């Protein structure tokens, strides 16, 4: 997991181009999603974290975003009931 506040914008762009960052998440809400998600783009930089795999986010206790990852979210929701 990479905290957004710990890297520069140039480093972030490079990691995305190198496909070392594929998902973003909200550290306080424990939600992860796609980098192009509207909800994710609105969060504060201090709360934003990045993951290289979906498995990493899940292992760290994050749940899928209900906006950009509807299928994964519905599966998570049904499993947690």
N, C-alpha and C positions, 0 to 999 in steps of 0.2 A: 504494500500500500504506500502510495506517495501522497503527501500532503501538499496541496496547491500552494500554500503559503511558504513552503520550503524550496520551491523552484521558481526560476524566472519564466517569463512567457516564451522566451526563445528556447529554453530547455524543454518546456512543455511541447511546443510545436515539433521539435526534433524527435522527442519520444513518441509522439503520435504518428509522425511520418515513418518512423522505424517500426511501428506497430507494437511498441512496448507498453503502450497505454491503449486499452480498448474500451474501458468502462469508467464512468465517473460515479461518485457517490456523495451522499450527504452524511457527514460524520455524526451529526447530532441525531438525525432521524433514522440512521442506519438503513438507508435506501440506496440502491445502485441502479444505474441505467445506462443507456447509450449516450455517447458524447454529444449527439445532436438533439437530445431531448430538450424541449422547451422548458420544462420544470427545472432541469439541471442547470440550464444556462442562467436561470434567475437567482440561484442561491449565492450566498456570500462566499467570497474566496476563502475565508477562514474556516468555513464548514465543508469545503470541497476536498475530496480525496479521489485518487485514481487507482485503478486496478488493471493488471495485464490480462487477467482471466476472470470469467464469471465465477469459477470455482473458488478463487481467492476471496471474492466478495462474500460468497456464501459461507465459507469457512470462518470468516471474521464476523459472522452474524448479521450481515446485511440482507435485506429482502429486495426482490425485484420491484421496479417502478411500475405503477399501475397505468401510466400513460404510454410509455414507449416500449414496454415489455409486457403487453397484456396477457399473452399466453402463459408466460412464466409466472406472472403475478397471480393469475387465476389458479394455476397449479399450486403455488405456494399457499394461497388463501384456502383452498380446499384441503390441503394437507395439514394445515394448522388448526382446523376445526375439530 
